[in-house]
Amino acid sequence: MTSCPLVIIASLLILLTLSFQTAQTQTPNESLLIAHLVQEASQSDSHSEGDAFLLVKIGKVDYTAELQSGKVVSQQEATVVGGGICGNYAEVSLNLLNKDRQETAQGASQILKFSKGKWKRIALSEGDYACEKLKGIPQAVIACLKVECN
């Protein structure tokens, strides 16, 4: 009779474990990238007074981080997949959000390179990237990031 409650408890633990594993875990590179982007966006000349969050899309995942603390407060599957991390390069989409998590300005995309333990912006765009900004990036990385230029 005592084995029945143990089976129920074990089943519940397995279900809880599976439900938590459906959320994507940030890699160390993603965590560093998000922290860099939030730090950049939190500068007083980079956002408006009402901005409270930064929405960062990396590949298939949208991360929402507080501008003040840098803490990621939510993540969800992106409705539109794009960019991501390919080798030492990343392509991300960014949107500033107010306290109600509504966009406050036109979004932008960035291509960054990870070097010497830091992320550095290579190109910024509100549409297609300027081709001259992508010249130093290997073609395989451009293809992996699915980036277009004009």
VENSUL-V811731 format. One record per residue. N is the residue number from 1. RES is the residue in one small letter. PSI is psi in whole degrees, 0 to 359 (none if undefined). D_CENTER is the distance of its C-alpha to the mean C-alpha in Angstrom with 1 decimal. Layout:
BEGIN
N:RES:PSI:D_CENTER + N:RES:PSI:D_CENTER
END
This chain:
BEGIN
1:m:328:49.6 + 2:t:344:47.2 + 3:s:335:45.1 + 4:c:311:44.0 + 5:p:325:42.0 + 6:l:321:40.4 + 7:v:318:39.4 + 8:i:315:37.9 + 9:i:316:35.9 + 10:a:319:34.7 + 11:s:317:33.6 + 12:l:320:31.7 + 13:l:319:29.9 + 14:i:315:29.0 + 15:l:317:27.7 + 16:l:317:25.6 + 17:t:314:24.2 + 18:l:322:23.3 + 19:s:325:21.6 + 20:f:335:19.3 + 21:q:349:18.5 + 22:t:336:17.0 + 23:a:135:13.8 + 24:q:134:11.4 + 25:t:138:11.5 + 26:q:138:8.9 + 27:t:163:10.6 + 28:p:321:12.0 + 29:n:319:10.4 + 30:e:318:6.8 + 31:s:315:8.4 + 32:l:320:10.2 + 33:l:313:7.6 + 34:i:315:5.9 + 35:a:317:9.7 + 36:h:313:10.8 + 37:l:320:8.9 + 38:v:318:10.2 + 39:q:317:13.5 + 40:e:314:13.8 + 41:a:336:13.3 + 42:s:353:15.6 + 43:q:142:18.5 + 44:s:331:21.2 + 45:d:5:21.5 + 46:s:354:17.9 + 47:h:167:17.9 + 48:s:168:20.7 + 49:e:323:22.6 + 50:g:356:21.3 + 51:d:132:17.6 + 52:a:336:16.3 + 53:f:159:12.6 + 54:l:125:9.5 + 55:l:121:7.3 + 56:v:120:3.9 + 57:k:122:4.1 + 58:i:104:3.8 + 59:g:248:7.5 + 60:k:3:8.8 + 61:v:135:6.3 + 62:d:124:5.6 + 63:y:135:5.0 + 64:t:124:7.9 + 65:a:144:9.2 + 66:e:134:12.8 + 67:l:321:13.8 + 68:q:313:16.9 + 69:s:337:16.0 + 70:g:359:12.4 + 71:k:134:12.3 + 72:v:120:9.6 + 73:v:343:12.0 + 74:s:158:10.7 + 75:q:145:8.6 + 76:q:164:10.1 + 77:e:133:10.7 + 78:a:142:9.8 + 79:t:330:13.2 + 80:v:120:12.8 + 81:v:138:11.4 + 82:g:157:10.8 + 83:g:224:9.9 + 84:g:199:8.1 + 85:i:128:9.7 + 86:c:107:13.5 + 87:g:233:15.7 + 88:n:14:15.1 + 89:y:153:13.2 + 90:a:146:9.7 + 91:e:124:9.3 + 92:v:156:6.5 + 93:s:141:7.7 + 94:l:141:8.2 + 95:n:133:10.7 + 96:l:141:12.8 + 97:l:150:14.3 + 98:n:186:17.6 + 99:k:337:18.8 + 100:d:7:19.2 + 101:r:36:15.6 + 102:q:141:17.1 + 103:e:139:15.8 + 104:t:350:18.1 + 105:a:168:17.8 + 106:q:139:17.0 + 107:g:171:13.5 + 108:a:161:12.9 + 109:s:153:11.2 + 110:q:147:11.3 + 111:i:130:12.3 + 112:l:157:12.3 + 113:k:137:14.6 + 114:f:119:14.7 + 115:s:137:18.3 + 116:k:38:20.5 + 117:g:9:17.9 + 118:k:152:15.8 + 119:w:135:13.2 + 120:k:132:15.2 + 121:r:133:14.6 + 122:i:320:16.8 + 123:a:147:16.6 + 124:l:140:15.6 + 125:s:147:16.3 + 126:e:18:16.9 + 127:g:234:18.3 + 128:d:152:19.2 + 129:y:152:19.0 + 130:a:128:22.3 + 131:c:324:23.7 + 132:e:335:25.1 + 133:k:341:21.7 + 134:l:1:20.8 + 135:k:325:24.2 + 136:g:357:23.3 + 137:i:129:20.6 + 138:p:143:22.2 + 139:q:325:22.8 + 140:a:324:21.5 + 141:v:318:18.0 + 142:i:317:18.2 + 143:a:318:19.3 + 144:c:319:16.6 + 145:l:348:13.8 + 146:k:46:16.1 + 147:v:140:16.4 + 148:e:154:19.6 + 149:c:166:21.6 + 150:n:none:24.7
END
